[in-house]
């Protein structure tokens, strides 16, 4: 099973989009599944259902931070590498979907009770979101596994 398929399976098993991505890659960083699920839990629905940055994107950014992020204030090389990989990820995601904002991806504002209900009634979370999760993992794999060496914590 590919990482994209694994992430989509987590999502179809009622994990949030952000959790589905972080759970898929947690083992690479020695992170327990429970820890990954808890860390990613606020980011679903574009951060607590606010419709901001898509949870799948947020999950991917967490993975990129775990892989490339700097751990000392003077490590400017890692900081720049992280920013470049985040920029590449966002560009690729936007190229596929036109936006990284949940409300634009779903074409509805799920931050309101009415908008959330409309999204549920329209099955947007089962028809559109799995693709965002799948594509986020696919793009992550391109970035993580085409680097000369994956940096690990």
C-alpha positions, 0 to 999 in steps of 0.5 A: 500500500502506498503512503497516499493509499494509507493516508486515504484509508486513515481518513476513510476510517474517521480520522481527520485529514490532518491526522491521516497525513501525520499518522501515515508518516509517524513511524518514520520519526519514531512517533507513536500513533496516539501522539501523532493523532493528538498533535494533528487533531486541532488542524482538521477542517482548515484548523478547527473547522475554520475553513483556513489551511486544509488539514491535509496540507497542515498534516503535510507541513508537520511532516516536512517540519519533522523531516527538515525542520531546524532545532537550533536557532542558528541552523539557517540551512535547515530553516531555508530547506524547510521553507523551500520544501514547504513552498514546493509542497504548497505550489504542487498542491495549489497546482492540483487543486487551485488553493490550500484553503479548506473553504475554497477547496470545498467551495463552502464555509464550514465554519458556520453551522449551516455551511457545515451541515450543507457540506455534510449533506452534499457528502463533500467530506467523503467525495472531495476530501479523500482526494486532498488527503491522497494528493497531499501524501503523494506530493509529500512522497515526491519531496521526501523521497527524492531528496538525496538523504532523508533527514531524521530527528 
